[in-house]
């Protein structure tokens, strides 16, 4: 690997700016993350994209907001605009757990150190810049800005907040993936168009002042949603807004959305079409060093980078539309896939890294097995308003062929320096079940599953059925749990056929809207009956721009406006969580009383049979508190020799 110079990274200081021979900057980008020059890190992508348009770009990672704010002034005034992002995660998710406890680590900071990213970072940075440079435009983007572009519920303050354009005082917001809108913004600015006149660029949002004329665009239809003030008074109006927002976000030809915010009007322009293969390849082929900036060499490793250091992202977008997930809201419902040539080019770059030992940690994306999948007849997709292509059933127009992905895996593994490539991203197991994916060739699905199990898994295959209750799964936009049973049968069959010893690791969510304590008891009983000792359990965390969050706050489903009950109090959440710890001594009396009270002695017999050796296990190895994720230790597992029923089910 060639020796890197500091000038190979985007400059972060005046000294680095001068090393490039620049006496002025066009754009200065402020980020809540440490600077990792890698295509999986949004701030680096934005910086490199702007650079590719011929601009002189500098980045200020994690500026200090606890001193005299000199980090905001040290690089001076940019010629075009300031750009601001909170980072790769919403800062509130990065800083706090589902129980609103401050996290001990920040994965996007050297050594995992906390305290380098303020709460609501985008608004904090933007307001500082507007105070210090009132005449310089501020453009905000990234996942925090993207998902907070309209009136939204903020779980951490337990308030309904207006568009982040209002709270941040920024001049413009880019939502979703930023390559396409940034290209148009830069082209117009380079032609001399004032920033204040950029009102009709797709995938951007601005606030129009009182009395300001609405820009005309004959190609767009308009729709107005309930005002922020109405939402504050009427939760049902807030819920009904979301249906419009989600459907327009997912359309290929969307309407322009308006919302009154005080005496100003929010205008959200329609999104760009899904990126073409050439466009997404161009973004990934930029001259990234693929490394953290040298300034962090003495501060320790950056956990998020270490996790993806030897991984390859092969596509963007997700057509799952899960009610608790923000991927489609930010990256889009339609899949933008890289060419095999672009992926192999990146594999070659990774293979040249000094510490590469021949193992790629992940060949994946938001969902590992959606590569190259799209509608068979584009005209049908053009008119579609469905939030998911696979819920409640797989769309008959969706091409779910796994052949291009299998071919890609094989091409990656053919690289002379690659010993093994793993699939670390979540796999949609439901798409591999012929009973659910009825339009697919069962032999092809088996071939893909075999390919993954025999060549791309290191002992464990992680999948996310999320729940066992069909009503909860329906609201989640996930398939019935019976398809997980069918997938497990195929998994077990291949395990035996190929003489493997792989484990299937299912992930579940507690405290999701529509989930009752009884549902969690059934989940615990059914998974125990299948022979699983659950390893990771996630508590539902309300985040902006999801159906589940709208239900959590308003109590109404945005598509039906029917009431939906949601566990909200700490006690309700902890009670649901206790069922995952049914084998712990301190929970057994509570479980007995709870299930007896609701008349579910059938579940009680499954969880706590009278003659059992589970009671003899030592308690206290795992946390018994509600949080984002709880990890079980091997010492928590029951003895298979003492529990014949458990052993039988494992067979």
C-alpha positions in Angstrom: 0.0 0.0 0.0 1.4 3.4 -0.9 2.5 5.8 1.8 -0.3 8.4 2.5 0.4 12.1 2.9 -1.9 14.3 5.0 -2.9 16.1 1.8 -4.6 12.8 0.6 -7.4 13.6 3.0 -9.7 16.7 2.8 -8.1 19.4 4.8 -9.2 19.9 8.4 -6.9 22.8 9.4 -5.5 26.0 7.9 -2.1 24.3 7.6 -3.6 21.5 5.6 -5.5 24.0 3.4 -2.2 25.8 2.6 -0.5 22.4 1.8 -2.9 22.3 -1.1 -2.0 25.8 -2.2 -5.4 27.2 -1.5 -6.0 30.7 -0.3 -9.8 30.4 -0.2 -12.4 27.6 0.5 -15.6 27.1 -1.4 -17.4 25.0 1.1 -16.6 24.2 4.8 -18.3 21.0 6.1 -19.1 20.6 9.8 -19.7 17.0 11.0 -20.7 15.3 14.3 -18.5 12.3 13.4 -14.7 12.0 13.4 -13.4 12.2 9.9 -13.1 8.8 8.3 -12.4 9.1 4.5 -14.5 6.1 3.5 -17.5 5.6 1.2 -19.5 4.2 4.1 -19.3 7.5 6.1 -21.7 10.1 4.8 -19.7 13.3 5.7 -16.7 11.9 3.7 -19.0 11.1 0.7 -20.4 14.7 0.7 -16.9 16.1 1.0 -15.6 14.0 -1.9 -18.7 14.7 -4.0 -18.2 18.4 -3.6 -14.5 18.1 -4.4 -15.4 16.1 -7.6 -17.4 19.1 -8.8 -14.2 21.2 -8.7 -14.7 22.8 -5.3 -12.2 23.5 -2.6 -13.6 21.7 0.4 -12.5 21.4 4.0 -14.1 19.5 6.8 -14.3 20.4 10.5 -15.1 17.1 12.3 -16.6 17.2 15.8 -16.1 21.0 16.4 -16.0 21.9 20.1 -19.1 23.6 21.4 -17.8 23.9 25.0 -15.2 26.7 24.6 -14.9 30.0 22.7 -16.2 28.3 19.5 -13.0 28.9 17.7 -13.5 25.7 15.6 -16.3 27.4 13.8 -14.1 30.4 12.8 -10.7 28.8 12.3 -11.1 28.2 8.5 -12.7 31.6 7.8 -15.6 32.2 5.4 -16.4 29.9 2.5 -17.1 31.4 -0.9 -20.3 29.4 -1.4 -21.8 28.0 1.8 -21.4 26.1 5.0 -22.5 22.5 5.0 -23.6 20.8 8.3 -24.4 17.2 9.2 -24.9 15.6 12.6 -23.1 12.5 11.3 -23.9 8.9 10.2 -26.5 8.5 13.0 -29.0 10.8 14.5 -27.0 12.3 17.4 -29.8 11.4 19.9 -29.6 7.7 18.9 -25.8 7.9 19.1 -25.9 9.6 22.5 -28.7 7.8 24.3 -30.2 4.3 24.7 -33.9 3.4 24.3 -34.3 4.0 28.1 -32.8 7.5 27.6 -29.6 6.6 29.4 -26.5 8.3 28.1 -24.4 5.8 26.2 -20.9 4.9 27.5 -19.4 5.0 24.0 -19.7 6.9 20.7 -18.8 4.5 17.9 -17.9 7.4 15.5 -15.3 8.9 17.9 -11.7 7.8 18.4 -11.5 5.3 21.3 -15.3 5.4 21.5 -15.0 8.5 23.7 -18.2 10.2 24.5 -18.9 13.9 24.8 -17.6 15.0 21.4 -21.0 15.2 19.7 -23.7 17.5 21.1 -27.3 16.5 21.4 -29.2 17.7 18.2 -25.8 18.4 16.6 -27.1 19.7 13.3 -29.2 22.5 15.0 -26.4 23.3 17.4 -23.7 23.7 14.7 -26.0 25.5 12.3 -27.2 28.1 14.8 -23.6 28.9 15.8 -22.7 29.4 12.2 -25.7 31.6 11.5 -24.8 33.8 14.6 -21.2 34.1 13.6 -21.7 34.4 9.8 -25.2 35.7 9.3 -24.7 36.4 5.6 -23.3 33.0 4.6 -25.8 30.3 3.6 -26.0 27.2 5.7 -27.0 23.9 4.0 -27.9 21.0 6.3 -28.1 17.3 5.4 -27.5 13.8 6.7 -29.8 11.4 8.5 -30.6 13.8 11.3 -31.8 16.6 9.0 -33.4 14.2 6.5 -35.6 12.5 9.0 -36.5 15.7 10.8 -37.6 17.6 7.8 -41.2 18.0 8.8 -43.1 18.2 12.1 -41.8 15.1 14.0 -41.9 13.5 17.4 -38.7 13.7 19.4 -38.6 10.8 21.9 -35.8 12.2 24.0 -37.5 15.5 24.8 -41.0 13.9 24.5 -42.1 16.7 22.3 -43.5 17.3 18.9 -40.9 19.5 17.1 -41.2 21.6 13.9 -39.0 21.1 10.8 -35.3 21.2 11.7 -35.1 24.1 9.3 -36.9 26.1 11.9 -34.8 25.0 14.9 -31.5 25.1 13.1 -32.0 28.5 11.3 -30.4 26.9 8.3 -31.2 28.2 4.7 -31.7 24.9 3.0 -32.1 21.2 3.7 -31.0 18.3 1.5 -32.9 15.1 2.4 -31.9 11.5 1.5 -28.7 10.7 -0.3 -27.1 14.0 -1.3 -25.1 13.4 -4.5 -27.9 14.4 -7.0 -29.2 17.6 -5.3 -25.7 18.7 -4.5 -24.7 18.5 -8.2 -27.5 20.8 -9.2 -26.9 23.2 -6.3 -23.2 23.5 -7.3 -23.9 23.9 -11.0 -26.3 26.7 -10.4 -24.1 28.5 -7.9 -21.2 28.2 -10.3 -23.3 29.9 -12.9 -23.8 32.9 -10.6 -27.4 32.1 -9.3 -27.7 33.4 -5.8 -28.2 30.8 -3.1 -31.4 32.5 -2.0 -32.9 31.8 -5.4 -32.4 28.0 -5.2 -36.0 27.1 -4.5 -36.9 24.5 -7.1 -34.1 21.9 -6.7 -35.4 18.4 -6.2 -34.8 16.6 -2.9 -34.4 19.9 -1.0 -36.5 21.8 1.5 -36.7 25.5 2.4 -38.9 27.7 4.5 -40.7 30.5 2.6 -41.2 33.8 4.4 -44.6 35.2 5.0 -45.9 36.7 1.8 -43.2 35.1 -0.3 -44.4 33.8 -3.6 -44.4 30.0 -4.1 -42.0 29.1 -6.9 -43.7 27.7 -9.9 -42.9 24.3 -11.5 -45.3 23.1 -14.1 -44.0 19.5 -13.8 -45.0 19.2 -10.1 -48.3 18.7 -8.4 -48.7 20.1 -4.9 -50.2 18.8 -1.6 -50.6 20.6 1.7 -50.5 18.8 5.0 -51.7 19.9 8.4 -49.7 22.8 9.9 -47.3 22.4 12.7 -49.6 24.3 15.0 -52.5 22.0 14.1 -50.4 18.9 14.8 -49.6 20.3 18.3 -53.3 20.4 19.1 -54.5 17.3 17.2 -52.6 14.1 17.3 -54.8 12.5 14.6 -53.9 15.3 12.2 -50.3 14.7 12.9 -50.8 11.0 12.2 -52.6 11.6 9.0 -49.7 13.8 7.8 -47.4 10.8 7.8 -49.3 8.8 5.2 -48.8 11.7 2.7 -45.1 12.1 3.7 -44.2 8.4 3.4 -46.1 7.9 0.1 -44.6 10.9 -1.5 -41.1 9.9 -0.3 -41.5 6.5 -1.9 -42.9 7.7 -5.3 -40.8 8.0 -8.4 -42.9 11.0 -9.4 -43.9 12.7 -6.2 -45.8 15.8 -5.3 -44.3 18.8 -3.7 -45.3 19.0 0.0 -46.2 22.2 1.9 -46.7 22.7 5.6 -47.4 25.9 7.5 -45.0 26.6 10.4 -45.9 29.7 12.2 -46.0 32.5 9.7 -43.7 30.7 7.3 -44.3 27.9 4.9 -42.2 24.7 4.6 -41.7 23.6 1.0 -40.4 20.1 0.4 -39.5 19.5 -3.2 -40.0 16.0 -4.8 -37.0 13.5 -4.7 -34.7 12.7 -7.6 -35.2 9.4 -9.3 -33.3 6.5 -8.0 -29.6 6.8 -8.8 -28.5 4.9 -11.9 -25.7 2.4 -11.8 -23.3 4.9 -13.4 -24.2 7.5 -10.7 -23.8 5.3 -7.7 -20.5 3.8 -9.2 -19.2 7.3 -9.6 -19.8 8.1 -5.9 -18.1 4.9 -4.7 -15.2 5.3 -7.2 -14.1 8.7 -5.7 -10.5 8.9 -4.4 -11.1 7.9 -0.8 -8.2 7.0 1.3 -10.5 4.5 3.1 -8.8 5.5 6.4 -9.4 7.8 9.4 -7.6 11.1 9.2 -4.0 10.9 10.6 -4.9 13.4 13.3 -6.5 10.5 15.2 -3.5 8.2 15.1 -2.6 8.8 18.8 -6.2 8.9 20.1 -7.2 5.3 19.5 -9.2 3.4 17.0 -12.7 4.5 15.8 -15.1 1.6 16.5 -17.4 2.3 13.6 -14.5 2.2 11.2 -13.0 -0.9 12.7 -16.3 -2.6 12.1 -16.5 -1.8 8.4 -12.8 -1.5 7.6 -12.8 -4.6 5.4 -16.4 -4.5 4.3 -18.0 -3.6 0.9 -21.3 -1.8 0.5 -22.9 -3.1 -2.7 -26.3 -1.2 -2.9 -28.5 1.5 -1.3 -32.2 1.5 -0.5 -34.6 -1.0 1.0 -38.0 -2.1 -0.3 -39.0 -3.8 3.0 -40.7 -0.7 4.4 -40.5 -2.0 8.0 -42.6 0.2 10.3 -39.8 0.8 12.8 -37.0 1.4 10.3 -35.8 4.6 8.7 -33.8 3.2 5.8 -36.3 3.7 3.1 -37.2 7.2 4.4 -33.6 8.2 4.0 -32.1 6.0 1.2 -35.3 5.3 -0.7 -37.6 2.4 -1.4 -36.0 1.5 -4.7 -32.7 -0.2 -4.9 -29.6 1.5 -6.4 -27.0 -1.2 -7.1 -23.4 -0.8 -8.0 -21.9 -2.6 -11.0 -19.9 -5.8 -10.3 -16.9 -4.0 -11.8 -17.2 -1.2 -9.3 -17.5 -3.6 -6.4 -14.5 -5.6 -7.5 -12.5 -2.5 -7.9 -13.1 -1.7 -4.2 -12.4 -5.3 -3.2 -9.0 -4.8 -4.9 -8.4 -1.6 -2.9 -9.2 -3.4 0.3 -6.9 -6.3 -0.6 -4.0 -3.9 -1.0 -4.4 -2.6 2.6 -1.3 -3.4 4.8 -3.3 -5.2 7.5 -5.7 -7.1 5.3 -5.5 -10.8 6.1 -7.7 -12.1 3.3 -11.1 -11.8 5.1 -13.8 -9.4 4.0 -16.2 -8.8 6.9 -19.3 -8.0 4.9 -20.5 -7.9 1.3 -23.9 -6.3 1.8 -26.1 -3.3 2.2 -29.1 -2.2 4.2 -30.5 -5.7 3.5 -27.8 -8.1 2.3 -30.0 -9.8 -0.3 -31.6 -7.0 -2.3 -28.8 -6.4 -4.8 -30.0 -5.7 -8.4 -33.6 -6.3 -7.5 -36.2 -4.0 -9.1 -39.6 -4.0 -10.9 -40.1 -6.2 -13.9 -42.3 -3.6 -15.6 -41.1 -0.1 -14.7 -44.4 1.6 -15.6 -46.0 -0.3 -12.7 -43.4 1.0 -10.3 -43.9 4.5 -11.6 -47.5 4.5 -10.3 -46.9 2.6 -7.1 -47.6 4.2 -3.7 -47.2 1.1 -1.5 -44.6 1.7 1.3 -43.3 -1.9 0.9 -42.7 -4.2 -2.0 -42.8 -7.3 0.2 -45.5 -6.6 2.7 -48.1 -8.0 3.2 -47.1 -10.1 0.2 -44.2 -10.0 -2.3 -45.3 -7.8 -5.3 -45.7 -9.9 -8.4 -43.9 -7.2 -10.3 -40.8 -7.5 -8.1 -37.8 -9.4 -9.6 -36.3 -11.2 -6.6 -33.7 -13.2 -8.5 -30.7 -13.9 -6.3 -28.5 -14.9 -9.3 -26.7 -11.6 -9.7 -25.9 -11.6 -6.0 -24.6 -15.2 -6.1 -22.5 -14.4 -9.1 -21.1 -11.3 -7.3 -20.1 -13.4 -4.3 -18.3 -15.9 -6.5 -16.5 -13.1 -8.4 -15.4 -11.5 -5.1 -14.1 -14.9 -3.8 -12.2 -15.4 -7.0 -9.9 -12.5 -6.0 -6.4 -14.0 -5.4 -6.0 -12.2 -2.0 -9.5 -13.0 -0.7 -9.6 -16.1 1.5 -13.2 -15.7 2.5 -16.0 -13.1 2.3 -18.6 -12.9 5.0 -22.2 -11.6 4.9 -22.5 -9.4 8.0 -25.5 -7.5 6.9 -29.0 -8.8 7.8 -30.5 -11.2 5.3 -34.2 -11.1 4.5 -34.9 -14.8 5.3 -38.5 -14.4 4.2 -37.5 -13.9 0.6 -35.7 -17.2 0.7 -38.9 -19.1 1.6 -40.7 -20.3 -1.6 -44.0 -20.4 0.3 -43.7 -16.7 0.8 -41.7 -15.7 -2.3 -44.1 -17.6 -4.6 -42.8 -16.0 -7.9 -39.2 -17.2 -7.3 -37.6 -20.4 -8.4 -37.2 -22.6 -5.3 -34.0 -24.1 -6.6 -32.5 -20.7 -7.0 -33.4 -19.7 -3.5 -31.9 -22.9 -2.1 -28.8 -22.3 -4.2 -28.3 -18.8 -2.7 -29.0 -20.1 0.9 -26.4 -22.9 0.3 -23.9 -20.4 -1.1 -24.3 -18.2 2.0 -24.3 -21.0 4.6 -21.3 -22.9 3.1 -19.0 -20.0 2.1 -20.1 -16.7 3.8 -21.0 -17.5 7.4 -18.6 -17.9 10.3 -20.6 -20.2 12.6 -23.7 -18.0 12.9 -26.3 -16.7 10.5 -28.2 -13.7 11.8 -31.8 -13.0 10.7 -34.5 -10.8 12.1 -38.0 -12.3 12.4 -38.6 -9.5 15.0 -41.7 -11.1 16.6 -43.9 -14.2 16.8 -47.3 -12.4 17.0 -49.0 -12.1 13.6 -50.9 -8.9 14.5 -47.7 -7.2 15.7 -45.8 -8.5 12.6 -48.5 -7.1 10.3 -48.2 -3.7 11.9 -44.4 -4.0 11.6 -44.8 -4.9 7.9 -43.1 -8.2 8.5 -44.3 -11.6 7.4 -45.9 -14.2 9.6 -43.6 -16.1 12.0 -44.6 -19.3 10.2 -42.2 -18.3 7.4 -39.4 -18.2 10.0 -40.3 -21.8 10.9 -40.1 -22.8 7.3 -36.8 -21.0 6.8 -35.4 -22.8 9.8 -36.4 -26.1 8.3 -34.5 -25.3 5.2 -31.5 -24.0 7.2 -31.5 -27.2 9.3 -31.8 -29.4 6.2 -28.8 -27.7 4.5 -26.9 -27.9 7.8 -27.3 -31.7 7.8 -26.7 -32.1 4.0 -23.5 -30.1 4.0 -22.4 -31.4 7.5 -22.2 -27.9 8.9 -22.5 -26.8 12.5 -24.0 -23.4 11.9 -26.2 -21.6 14.4 -29.3 -19.5 13.4 -29.4 -16.3 15.5 -32.9 -14.6 15.4 -33.3 -11.0 16.5 -36.5 -9.7 18.2 -38.0 -6.4 19.3 -39.9 -5.8 22.5 -42.3 -3.0 23.4 -43.3 -2.3 19.7 -46.7 -0.7 19.1 -49.6 -3.2 19.2 -47.4 -5.6 21.4 -49.0 -6.8 24.6 -47.3 -8.5 27.5 -49.1 -11.7 26.4 -47.5 -11.4 23.0 -44.0 -11.3 24.6 -44.9 -14.4 26.7 -45.8 -16.2 23.6 -42.6 -15.1 21.9 -40.5 -16.4 24.8 -42.4 -19.7 24.8 -42.3 -20.3 21.1 -38.6 -19.5 20.7 -37.8 -21.7 23.7 -39.9 -24.5 22.1 -37.8 -24.1 18.9 -34.6 -24.6 21.0 -33.4 -21.0 20.9 -31.6 -19.3 23.8 -32.1 -15.7 22.6 -28.8 -13.8 22.3 -29.8 -10.2 21.5 -33.1 -8.5 22.4 -33.8 -4.9 21.3 -36.2 -2.5 22.8 -38.2 -0.4 20.4 -36.8 3.1 20.1 -39.0 5.8 18.6 -37.1 7.7 15.9 -38.4 10.3 13.5 -40.0 9.4 10.2 -41.3 5.9 11.0 -44.9 4.5 11.2 -44.2 3.0 14.6 -43.0 6.3 16.0 -46.1 8.1 14.8 -48.3 5.4 16.5 -46.2 5.6 19.6 -46.8 9.4 20.0 -50.3 9.8 18.5 -51.9 6.5 19.4 -53.3 6.3 15.8 -52.1 4.2 12.8 -51.5 6.9 10.1 -53.0 4.7 7.3 -56.2 3.8 9.0 -56.4 6.4 11.8 -57.5 3.6 14.1 -56.3 3.6 17.7 -53.3 1.3 18.5 -52.1 0.6 22.0 -48.4 1.0 22.6 -46.3 0.2 25.7 -45.0 3.6 26.8 -44.2 3.6 30.5 -41.0 2.3 31.9 -42.8 -0.4 33.8 -44.7 -1.6 30.7 -41.4 -1.9 28.8 -39.6 -3.6 31.6 -42.5 -6.1 32.1 -42.3 -7.0 28.4 -38.6 -7.4 28.6 -38.9 -9.8 31.6 -40.3 -12.5 29.5 -36.9 -12.8 27.7 -35.5 -13.6 31.2 -38.1 -16.2 32.1 -35.4 -18.5 33.5 -34.1 -16.0 36.1 -35.2 -16.6 39.6 -36.4 -13.1 40.4 -38.8 -13.1 37.4 -40.5 -16.4 37.9 -43.1 -15.4 40.5 -44.0 -12.3 38.4 -44.4 -14.4 35.2 -46.6 -16.9 37.1 -48.9 -14.2 38.5 -49.0 -12.3 35.1 -49.9 -15.3 33.0 -52.3 -16.8 35.5 -54.1 -13.4 35.7 -54.7 -13.4 31.9 -55.6 -17.0 31.8 -52.6 -18.2 29.8 -51.5 -21.2 31.8 -50.7 -22.9 28.5 -47.8 -20.4 28.1 -46.9 -20.8 31.8 -46.5 -24.6 31.3 -44.2 -24.0 28.4 -42.0 -21.4 30.1 -42.0 -22.8 33.6 -42.9 -26.5 33.7 -43.1 -28.0 37.2 -40.3 -30.6 36.6 -37.4 -28.6 35.1 -33.7 -28.1 35.6 -33.9 -24.5 34.4 -34.5 -23.4 38.0 -31.0 -24.6 38.9 -29.2 -22.1 36.7 -27.5 -19.2 38.3 -29.2 -15.9 37.8 -27.6 -12.5 37.3 -25.4 -13.2 34.3 -27.4 -10.9 32.0 -28.8 -7.5 32.6 -32.5 -7.5 33.8 -33.2 -4.0 32.6 -34.8 -2.5 29.6 -32.4 -1.1 27.1 -31.6 -1.0 23.3 -29.9 -4.4 23.3 -29.3 -7.1 25.9 -26.6 -9.7 25.3 -26.8 -13.1 26.8 -23.6 -14.9 27.9 -22.9 -18.6 27.3 -23.1 -19.2 31.0 -26.8 -18.3 30.9 -27.5 -21.3 28.6 -29.3 -24.3 30.1 -27.6 -27.7 30.3 -28.7 -29.7 27.3 -27.8 -32.9 29.1 -30.2 -32.1 31.9 -33.1 -30.9 29.7 -34.2 -33.6 27.4 -36.9 -31.5 25.9 -34.4 -28.8 24.9 -32.1 -31.4 23.4 -35.0 -33.0 21.4 -36.0 -29.7 19.9 -32.4 -28.9 18.9 -32.4 -32.1 16.9 
